[in-house]
């Protein structure tokens, strides 16, 4: 197995990044680990006493649209997390999502490979499948991205596929919907939202009829999959590989997620709207290829573990805000507040 010596993590100061950095530091204690981030969400710390970036050798601040010329010097491995990272932000800032996720992401991938990076791991998404009313989606199925965010993932995957060569092993990890506790928690994710609603209001309101399917994965299991992407050899799936990341029994209907949270927090009421229009963001995913290629890096968490850790983490910060959807635990609210205060412009460039 390949052992990275110098790892660059882009977008390391978001929701997933601190968990990934901590895991990679534990797995590769001798590696040089560098973070590169714009810092939009650097202040959004939850339930921590120390800055999570303490595990890094270096933190670089910058914009993916214009990275420092020497950013990749000596780097042999890249974990590419940087992105405008969900549908609400993608809808509000669609042109910026294209500029950062698609255009800058493609340029950065090309730059990394041409600079001698030999392992490139890209955080893609199962949202590339869009709506599907058949069986679970596997990697050979047609892609049907419905949002700017999902389309940007397809674009970057296509770019990485075109760059495939014997000089680098490149992996696009099509992650299930993230969930779980982090040093920079987000509540704009379905399971995290349900836990927060149950704790702050005693009620979970499902806006759909509860039938849509979502594959989920805990952030700690995302980090283990990234480790596999960094270490795998070309014989394990090819020089370029796009692969679904998750576990079959973590395909949930939304109503079942609500019930699981209510079971963990007795007294929680669940409201479902049976007359809601169909939610087109519904898909199940087949994870058999990941199970076959990475038996030692399969997701370990169960849903009760993840819910319990979210509850415990929110209790640490004395969370009780029933209006959390307008708080800085929602990433879109953070960006909008930066703009309102004149810190960011409408293209999400720092002012001054």
Buried (B, 14 or more C-beta within 10 A) or exposed (E): EBEBEBBBBBBBBBBBBBBBBBBBBEBBEEBBBBBBBBEBBBEBBBBBEEBBBEBBEEBBEBBBBEBEEEBBEEBBBBBBBBBBBBBBBBEBBBEBBBBBBBBBBBBBBBBBBEBEBBBBBBBBBBBBBBEBEEEBBBBEBEBBBBBBBBBBBBBBBBBBBEBBEEEBBBBBBBBBBBBBBBBBBBBBBBBBBBBBBBBBBEBBBBEBBBBBBBBBBBBBBBBBBBBBBBBBEBEBBBBBBBBBBBBBEBBBBBBBBBBBBBEBBEEBEBEBEEEBEEBEBBBBBBBEBBBEBBEEBBBEBBBEEBBBBBBEBBEEBEBEBEEBBEBEBBBBBBBBBBBEEEEBEEEBEBEE
